[in-house]
Amino acid sequence: RWIKFEEKVEDGGERWSAPHVPALSLHSLFQLRTCLQNGMMLLDLDATSFKEIIDKVLSGQPEEAELQPALRERLAALLLLQPQHQPTKSLLQLLAELGLSPCRGKAKGRSEPRAQLSKTPLKEQLRNRFKKKVPPGAEAAHVAVGEVEFLEKPFAAFIRLRRGVSLGSLAEVSLPSRFLFILLGPSKMKAYHEVGRAMATLLTDELFQRVAWQAEHREHLMAGMEAFLDELIVLPPGKWDPSARIPPPSHLPSPCRRTAVDPLDQQPHGNGDMPAAGDRASPGHPRFGEELERTGRLFGGLLRDIRRKAPWYGSDFSDALHPQCLSAVLYIYLATVTNAITFGGMLGDATSNMQGVLESFLGTAFAGFIFCLFSGQPLTILSSTGPVLVFERLLFSFSQDHSLDYLEFRLWIGLWVAFFGVVLVATEASHLVRYFTRFTEEGFCALISLIFIYDSLKKMLSLADAFPINWQYRLDNVTSYSCTCNLSSPGTAPAPRHCGGPKVSTCDPSSPPTLSLQPPATPAGLSRTQCLHRGGHLLGTSCHYVPDVTLISFLLFGGSFLFCAALKRFRSSRYFPVGVRKLVSDFAVILAILASCAVDAVLGLETPKLLVPSELKPTNPARGWIVFPFGANPWWVCLVSAVPAVLVTILIFMDQQITAVILNRREYKLQKGAGFHLDLLCVSLLMVVTSVTGLPWYVSATVISLAHMESLRKESAASAPGEHPKFLGIREQRLTGLAVFILMGVSVFMAPVLKHIPMPVLYGVFLHMGVTALNSIQLMDRVRLLLMPAKHQPDLAYLRHVPLRRVHLFTTIQLLCLALLWVLKSTVAAIIFPVMV
């Protein structure tokens, strides 16, 4: 049987072989061409049953080839016998039948008369599991070949029905049939089976299918056959084992090159330039349509975005009714929570808690919800970003040095940024996005991905400061380790008392134990916290001992990262049915987090956990929820604020639009269009609200948005044996983003549940997101080429047309610019970072 590739029933008749590329003998193709030239051909035959087809074929022969009535009857009876199909059985069915195999052997030994072909589909056809592999809308073609004793010369017929007709129990699964090929003859001609394989392979060829559908005469079909032969590749005998099965390729070549010359119009003779042109037609930089064309009117691009997105607004909610969206909500929610806590903590350190974790939670929930509700590209996730954090740190330092009120100064900058953003929307400045090249996109995406990777590793390494590793611990010295609580004056030495448990931990074990003959000065059973609370102090060799929390944290960190990567790749595994593989892959991150949390709970060590604010009050008690524009700073600050606002506007514009360009690439196959002007307007107006309330500024987060897109990938449900599922696009909707930010808002009340999630596990998810985003860009492929000898380099399309040294030169310049951006971001000169981007 064939769908895309060939499958054979193995010896013993118990299983189908693995799908493989059919290998044909050249002689069988020439014999098939002879059969099509000289045999009977019926195009657009009107028939409703297989018996009617056979009657018309046998009665419609030319006089010189007409069969005797007796032969016609015997041939019709032979063709109308019920074919014996090999059932496709699951593993459970095969195991259940193991005990019945002796009985089956006896049953097979008896000869039973073969039944006649049924006019209606059998139960076995309707319940055949193989039908799941057949693409929707497919039709069946039947090839019947064999040796017949009573025929003196071959009988060949090619039939195309006018419309697809169900031919009863003829097919393995119940499908409408369109094409039939019959070749029967005496035993003198031994290649019937190979000719039938050649015909089946020809009918699975996309170009020949189109010819067979449209052919009006025999000459048209022969032209399609000649086109197939022109493209044939012959392997010489002795250099290749014909019994070897060629596995299906991971990517099939595009049929565009082959359809450049129509076999129905002329005989195809390829010229040398055609393959190169076909190779160049690969998805690369996005080609934008009317989305970025200038209208020449104020707010013309914005109005066009609204008109484009309005018809899709209802489907943006109905399209989210899929289990995959639940997985995406949980994944992106945990990533967004981790990001809010990380950047909220860093903002608190940089601004003396004028903005902290609670402000980060509330701001993310509000800004993200409003953006997902009204934006042009709701798949974008708003979040605090590294470049904005750098500017906030510099702005707070400048305010402190010049005795300015930070929040009021920041309010005026935010208002100016919102004004400049509206001006950019009105003048259709987003059309400049069409000039962003792959160079810029990849550099920016790589920078943000590296920030994610760097921050996750930095946070993990900082655990060694809070929970130092006990390098000096020696098991042999355990008898000398002790810790006592002294509530007396510091000059009096108490008697040693062992503080039970490892929670009270270690000092330098090399120092001698504290010994004294005085009576103890503390009551028994005081914990470390109680001792310090009563004004006592700890004495002994094990007072500063901590469990090896850092080591188990790194195990959780690495384990969650590897779990995420392994479960994501489970979709392409060979194990379990495809539905199970897809489900595991969709919920990979959630399963990895649950597994890591279970390991942490079993071990019971006090690893750092996710801490969520539980009270709705500003982190810094000295500030309120509303920032007033006048009173704390001189009047001229509102005018001077326009200068730094220009830099922030450049940063917001570049960050927002580069992320939008990356998300709207044509390889993602988005159907509902982009909204560059509408997105920029939403971000600009949100700047007003977040500045007035003293919440962080938000812009599109490249890495989290890419992870959101990746978690919503759609693939074909039915794929032929040996064929990889086809990427169908992204599940475009608004509900996942809205659900994520609603959960962010109620996270303040979910603290009792979230406090059980270890932070190292979420840092592992951070690392996974950064690595996945980094591997999704072409830059990483070209970096790997720098380390590969030429003979081991993959067959990439651009390597066929661009000299290798120029590829390396382009990559080197890109890496140097990326390094310059990284250095610039990390120094005092970070204020000009937006201009450098």
WOKAPE-V560155 format. One record per pair of residues at least 12 apart in sequence whose ideal C-beta (glycine too) atoms are under 8 Angstrom apart, sorted by the first residue. I is the first residue (numbers start at 1). J is the second residue. Records with the same first field share a line. If there is no record, write none. Layout:
I: J ; J
//
This chain:
1: 16 ; 172
2: 22 ; 200 ; 201 ; 203 ; 204
3: 133 ; 134 ; 135 ; 138 ; 204 ; 720 ; 721 ; 723
4: 19 ; 204 ; 248 ; 720 ; 721 ; 722 ; 723
5: 19 ; 20 ; 21 ; 22 ; 248 ; 720 ; 721 ; 722 ; 723
6: 19 ; 20 ; 21 ; 22 ; 197 ; 200 ; 201
7: 19 ; 20 ; 721
9: 86
13: 86
14: 94
15: 89
16: 86 ; 88 ; 721
17: 245
18: 245 ; 247 ; 722
19: 248 ; 720 ; 721 ; 722 ; 723
20: 245 ; 246 ; 247 ; 248 ; 722
21: 245 ; 246 ; 247 ; 248 ; 249
22: 197 ; 200 ; 201
23: 242 ; 246
24: 194 ; 197 ; 198 ; 201
25: 191 ; 194
26: 232 ; 234
27: 191 ; 194
28: 191 ; 194 ; 195 ; 197 ; 198
29: 198 ; 229 ; 232
31: 191 ; 194 ; 195 ; 198
32: 195 ; 198 ; 199 ; 202 ; 225
33: 222 ; 225 ; 229
35: 154 ; 156 ; 158 ; 183 ; 195
36: 156 ; 158 ; 218 ; 221 ; 222 ; 225
37: 218 ; 222
38: 156
39: 154 ; 155 ; 156 ; 157 ; 158 ; 183
40: 57 ; 60 ; 61 ; 65 ; 156 ; 157 ; 158
41: 157 ; 158 ; 159 ; 218 ; 221
42: 56 ; 57 ; 60 ; 157 ; 158 ; 159 ; 160
43: 160 ; 215 ; 216 ; 217
44: 160 ; 161 ; 162
45: 159 ; 160 ; 161 ; 162
46: 161 ; 162
47: 161 ; 165
48: 165
49: 119 ; 165 ; 167 ; 168
50: 79 ; 80 ; 117 ; 167 ; 168 ; 170
51: 76 ; 80 ; 117 ; 119
53: 159 ; 161 ; 167 ; 180
54: 76 ; 79 ; 80
55: 76
57: 157 ; 159 ; 182
58: 72 ; 75 ; 76
59: 72
67: 155
71: 150 ; 151
74: 150
75: 148 ; 151 ; 155 ; 184
78: 148 ; 184
79: 144 ; 182
80: 116 ; 117
81: 114 ; 115 ; 116 ; 117
82: 114 ; 115 ; 116 ; 117 ; 118 ; 169
83: 117 ; 169 ; 170
84: 114
85: 124 ; 172
86: 172
87: 124 ; 128
88: 128 ; 129 ; 130
90: 129
117: 168 ; 169 ; 170
118: 168 ; 169
119: 168
120: 168 ; 169
121: 166 ; 168 ; 169 ; 174
122: 169
125: 169 ; 171 ; 172 ; 173 ; 174
126: 174
128: 172 ; 173
130: 172 ; 173
131: 173 ; 174 ; 175
132: 717 ; 718
133: 718 ; 719 ; 720 ; 721
134: 173 ; 175 ; 718 ; 720
135: 716 ; 718 ; 719 ; 720
136: 718
138: 175
139: 164 ; 175 ; 176 ; 177 ; 178
140: 167 ; 171 ; 173 ; 175 ; 176 ; 177 ; 178
141: 177 ; 178 ; 179 ; 180 ; 181 ; 200 ; 203
142: 167 ; 170 ; 171 ; 177 ; 179 ; 180 ; 181
143: 180 ; 181 ; 196 ; 199 ; 200 ; 203
144: 180 ; 181 ; 182 ; 183 ; 184 ; 196
145: 181 ; 182 ; 183 ; 184 ; 192 ; 193 ; 195 ; 196 ; 199
146: 183 ; 184 ; 192 ; 193
147: 184 ; 185 ; 186 ; 187 ; 192
148: 184 ; 185 ; 186
149: 186 ; 187
151: 184 ; 185 ; 186
152: 186
153: 185 ; 186
154: 183 ; 184 ; 185 ; 186 ; 189
155: 182 ; 183 ; 184 ; 185
156: 181 ; 182 ; 183
157: 180 ; 181 ; 182
158: 179 ; 180 ; 181 ; 221
159: 179 ; 180 ; 181 ; 182
160: 178 ; 179 ; 212 ; 215
161: 177 ; 178 ; 179 ; 180
164: 176 ; 177 ; 178
165: 177
179: 203 ; 212
181: 196 ; 199 ; 203
183: 195 ; 196 ; 199
202: 225 ; 228
205: 228
206: 255 ; 258
207: 224 ; 227 ; 228 ; 255 ; 258 ; 259 ; 263
208: 224 ; 225 ; 227 ; 228
210: 259
211: 223 ; 224 ; 227 ; 263 ; 264
212: 224
214: 264
215: 264
220: 263 ; 264
223: 263 ; 264 ; 267
224: 263 ; 264
226: 263 ; 267 ; 268
227: 261 ; 263 ; 267 ; 268
230: 267 ; 268 ; 269 ; 270
231: 258 ; 268 ; 270
247: 722
248: 722 ; 723
250: 724
251: 724
252: 723
254: 278 ; 281
256: 278 ; 281
257: 274 ; 275 ; 277 ; 278
260: 274 ; 278
276: 800 ; 801
279: 797 ; 800 ; 801
280: 797 ; 801
282: 797
283: 665 ; 666 ; 667
284: 438
285: 437 ; 438
286: 661 ; 664 ; 665 ; 666
287: 666
288: 433 ; 434 ; 664 ; 674
290: 304
291: 304 ; 305 ; 308 ; 673 ; 674 ; 675 ; 676
292: 430 ; 431 ; 433 ; 434 ; 676
293: 431
294: 428 ; 431
295: 428
298: 426 ; 427
299: 425 ; 426 ; 677
300: 428
301: 425 ; 428 ; 430 ; 431 ; 676 ; 677
302: 425 ; 426 ; 677 ; 678 ; 681
304: 677
305: 376 ; 674 ; 675 ; 676 ; 677 ; 678
306: 678
308: 376 ; 673 ; 675
309: 376 ; 672 ; 673 ; 675 ; 678
312: 672 ; 673 ; 732
315: 672 ; 733
316: 378 ; 672 ; 732 ; 733 ; 734 ; 735
317: 733 ; 734 ; 735
318: 733
319: 731 ; 732 ; 733
320: 731 ; 733 ; 734 ; 735 ; 736
322: 731
323: 583 ; 586
324: 586 ; 711 ; 712 ; 731
325: 712 ; 731 ; 733 ; 735 ; 736
327: 586 ; 587 ; 589 ; 590 ; 711
328: 708 ; 711 ; 712 ; 736
329: 736 ; 739 ; 740 ; 743
330: 587 ; 589 ; 590
331: 589 ; 590 ; 707 ; 711
332: 381 ; 704 ; 707 ; 708 ; 711 ; 736 ; 737 ; 740
333: 739 ; 740 ; 743 ; 744
334: 589 ; 590 ; 593 ; 757 ; 762 ; 765
335: 704 ; 707 ; 762 ; 765 ; 766 ; 769
336: 364 ; 368 ; 381 ; 383 ; 704 ; 740 ; 741 ; 744
337: 610 ; 612 ; 744 ; 747 ; 754 ; 762
338: 610 ; 759 ; 762 ; 763 ; 765 ; 766
339: 364 ; 383 ; 384 ; 701 ; 704 ; 766
340: 357 ; 360 ; 361 ; 364 ; 383 ; 384 ; 744
341: 357 ; 360 ; 610 ; 611 ; 612
342: 455 ; 459 ; 766
343: 360 ; 383 ; 384 ; 389 ; 696
344: 356 ; 357 ; 358 ; 359 ; 360 ; 361 ; 384 ; 696
345: 357
346: 389
347: 359 ; 360 ; 384 ; 389 ; 392 ; 696
348: 619
350: 389 ; 392 ; 393 ; 396
351: 392 ; 393 ; 396 ; 406
352: 396 ; 620
353: 619 ; 620
354: 396 ; 406 ; 407 ; 619 ; 620 ; 623 ; 694
355: 392 ; 619 ; 694 ; 695 ; 696
356: 618 ; 619 ; 620
357: 611 ; 612 ; 613 ; 619
358: 613 ; 615 ; 616 ; 617 ; 618 ; 619 ; 748
359: 618 ; 619 ; 694 ; 695 ; 696
360: 384 ; 695 ; 696
361: 612 ; 613 ; 744 ; 745 ; 747 ; 748
362: 616 ; 695 ; 745
363: 690 ; 693 ; 695 ; 696 ; 698
364: 382 ; 383 ; 384 ; 696 ; 698 ; 741 ; 744
365: 741 ; 742 ; 744 ; 745 ; 747
366: 689 ; 690 ; 695 ; 741 ; 745
367: 382 ; 686 ; 689 ; 690 ; 695 ; 698
368: 381 ; 382 ; 383 ; 698 ; 737 ; 740 ; 741 ; 744
369: 738 ; 741 ; 742 ; 745
370: 682 ; 686
371: 679 ; 682 ; 683 ; 686 ; 698 ; 737
372: 734 ; 737 ; 738 ; 741
373: 734 ; 738
374: 678 ; 682
375: 675 ; 678 ; 679 ; 682
376: 673 ; 674 ; 675 ; 676 ; 677 ; 678 ; 679
377: 660 ; 663 ; 664 ; 674 ; 675 ; 679
378: 732 ; 733 ; 734 ; 737
379: 663 ; 705 ; 708 ; 709 ; 712 ; 730 ; 732 ; 737
380: 659 ; 660 ; 663 ; 679 ; 700 ; 705 ; 708 ; 737
381: 700 ; 701 ; 704 ; 705 ; 708 ; 737 ; 740
382: 683 ; 686 ; 698 ; 699 ; 700 ; 701
383: 698 ; 699 ; 701 ; 704
384: 696 ; 697 ; 698 ; 701
385: 448 ; 655 ; 699 ; 701 ; 702
386: 448 ; 451 ; 455 ; 825
387: 651 ; 655 ; 825 ; 833 ; 834 ; 837
388: 651 ; 655 ; 696 ; 697 ; 699
390: 825 ; 830 ; 833
391: 647 ; 648 ; 651 ; 830 ; 831 ; 833
392: 410 ; 696 ; 697
394: 828 ; 830 ; 831
395: 409 ; 410 ; 413 ; 644
404: 632 ; 633 ; 637
405: 632 ; 633
407: 623 ; 627 ; 694
408: 627 ; 628 ; 629 ; 630 ; 631 ; 632 ; 633 ; 637
409: 633 ; 637 ; 641
410: 627 ; 691 ; 694
411: 627 ; 629 ; 691 ; 692 ; 694
412: 629 ; 637 ; 638 ; 641 ; 645
413: 641 ; 644 ; 645 ; 648 ; 691
414: 645 ; 687 ; 688 ; 690 ; 691 ; 692 ; 697
415: 629 ; 641 ; 687 ; 688 ; 691
416: 641 ; 642 ; 645 ; 649
417: 645 ; 648 ; 649 ; 652 ; 684 ; 687
418: 684 ; 685 ; 687 ; 688 ; 691
420: 645 ; 646 ; 649 ; 684
421: 649 ; 652 ; 653 ; 680 ; 681 ; 683 ; 684 ; 685 ; 687
422: 681 ; 684 ; 685
424: 649 ; 653 ; 680 ; 684
425: 677 ; 680 ; 681 ; 684
428: 677
429: 653
430: 657 ; 676 ; 677 ; 680
432: 657
433: 657 ; 660 ; 661 ; 676
436: 657 ; 658 ; 661
438: 778
439: 810 ; 814
440: 658 ; 837
441: 658 ; 661 ; 662 ; 777
442: 777 ; 778 ; 779 ; 814
443: 779 ; 814 ; 817 ; 818 ; 821
444: 654 ; 655 ; 658 ; 702 ; 837
445: 658 ; 662 ; 702 ; 706 ; 773 ; 774 ; 776 ; 777
446: 774 ; 777 ; 779 ; 818
447: 818 ; 821 ; 822 ; 825
448: 701 ; 702 ; 703 ; 773
449: 702 ; 703 ; 770 ; 771 ; 773 ; 774
450: 770 ; 774 ; 818 ; 822
451: 770
452: 703 ; 766 ; 767 ; 769 ; 770 ; 773
453: 767 ; 770 ; 771 ; 774
455: 766
456: 557 ; 763 ; 764 ; 766 ; 767 ; 770
457: 767
459: 759 ; 763
460: 553 ; 554 ; 557 ; 760 ; 763
463: 549 ; 550 ; 553 ; 608 ; 760
464: 550
466: 608
467: 546 ; 547 ; 548 ; 549 ; 550 ; 553
468: 546 ; 550
469: 548 ; 550 ; 551
470: 506 ; 545 ; 546 ; 548
472: 508 ; 509 ; 510
473: 506 ; 509 ; 545
474: 509
477: 509
480: 509 ; 512 ; 513 ; 541
481: 506 ; 509 ; 513 ; 540 ; 541 ; 542 ; 545
482: 496 ; 497 ; 498 ; 499 ; 513 ; 514 ; 540 ; 541 ; 542
483: 497 ; 498 ; 499 ; 504 ; 538 ; 539 ; 540 ; 541 ; 542 ; 543 ; 545
484: 496 ; 497 ; 499 ; 514 ; 520 ; 522 ; 538 ; 539 ; 540
485: 497 ; 499 ; 522 ; 526 ; 528 ; 531 ; 536 ; 537 ; 538 ; 539
486: 521 ; 522 ; 536 ; 537 ; 538 ; 539
487: 521 ; 522 ; 531 ; 534 ; 535 ; 536
488: 521
490: 537
492: 518 ; 521
493: 514 ; 516 ; 518 ; 539
494: 516 ; 518 ; 520 ; 521 ; 522 ; 539
495: 516 ; 517 ; 518 ; 519 ; 520 ; 521
496: 513 ; 514 ; 515 ; 516 ; 539 ; 540
497: 520 ; 522 ; 524
499: 527 ; 528 ; 540 ; 542 ; 543
502: 545 ; 546 ; 547
503: 527 ; 528 ; 547 ; 606
504: 527 ; 528 ; 538 ; 542 ; 543 ; 545
505: 542 ; 543 ; 544 ; 545 ; 546 ; 547
506: 541 ; 542 ; 543 ; 544 ; 545 ; 546
507: 540 ; 541 ; 542 ; 543 ; 544 ; 545
508: 541
509: 541 ; 542
511: 541
512: 541
513: 540 ; 541
514: 539 ; 540 ; 541
522: 536
547: 605 ; 606
549: 605 ; 606 ; 607 ; 608
552: 600 ; 603 ; 605 ; 607
553: 607 ; 608 ; 758 ; 759 ; 760
554: 760
556: 596 ; 599 ; 600 ; 607 ; 758 ; 760 ; 761 ; 764
557: 760 ; 761 ; 763 ; 764 ; 767
558: 764
559: 595 ; 596 ; 599 ; 764
560: 592 ; 593 ; 595 ; 596 ; 760 ; 761 ; 762 ; 764 ; 765 ; 768
561: 764 ; 765 ; 767 ; 768 ; 771
563: 588 ; 591 ; 592 ; 595 ; 596
564: 588 ; 589 ; 592 ; 764 ; 765 ; 768
565: 768 ; 771
567: 584 ; 585 ; 587 ; 588 ; 589 ; 591 ; 592
568: 585 ; 588 ; 589 ; 772
569: 585
570: 584 ; 585 ; 588
571: 584 ; 585
572: 724
578: 725
582: 715
586: 711
589: 711 ; 765 ; 768
592: 764 ; 765
593: 757 ; 761 ; 762 ; 765
596: 758 ; 761 ; 764
597: 756 ; 757 ; 758 ; 761
600: 758 ; 761
601: 756
607: 758 ; 759 ; 760
608: 758 ; 759 ; 760
609: 755 ; 756 ; 757 ; 758 ; 759
610: 754 ; 755 ; 757 ; 758 ; 759 ; 762
611: 751 ; 755
612: 747 ; 748 ; 750 ; 751 ; 754 ; 755
613: 748 ; 751
614: 748 ; 749 ; 751
615: 748
616: 748
618: 694
623: 694
625: 693 ; 694
626: 692 ; 693 ; 694
627: 691 ; 692 ; 693 ; 694
647: 831 ; 832 ; 834 ; 835
648: 697 ; 834
650: 834 ; 835 ; 837
651: 833 ; 834 ; 837
652: 683 ; 684 ; 687 ; 697 ; 699
653: 680
654: 834 ; 837
655: 699 ; 700 ; 702
656: 679 ; 680 ; 683 ; 699 ; 700
657: 676 ; 680
658: 702 ; 837
659: 699 ; 700 ; 701 ; 702 ; 705
660: 674 ; 676 ; 679 ; 700
662: 702 ; 705 ; 706
663: 705 ; 706 ; 709
668: 709 ; 729 ; 730
669: 727 ; 728 ; 729 ; 730
670: 729 ; 730 ; 732
671: 729 ; 732
672: 732
679: 700
683: 698 ; 699 ; 700
686: 698
702: 773
703: 769 ; 770 ; 773
704: 769
706: 769 ; 772 ; 773 ; 776
707: 769 ; 772 ; 773
708: 736 ; 737
709: 730
710: 772 ; 776
712: 730 ; 731 ; 732 ; 736
713: 727 ; 730 ; 731
714: 727 ; 728 ; 729 ; 730 ; 731
715: 727 ; 728
716: 728
779: 811 ; 814
781: 794 ; 796
782: 807 ; 808 ; 810 ; 811
783: 811 ; 815
785: 799 ; 804 ; 807 ; 808 ; 811
786: 808 ; 811
790: 804
820: 836
821: 833 ; 836 ; 837
824: 836
//
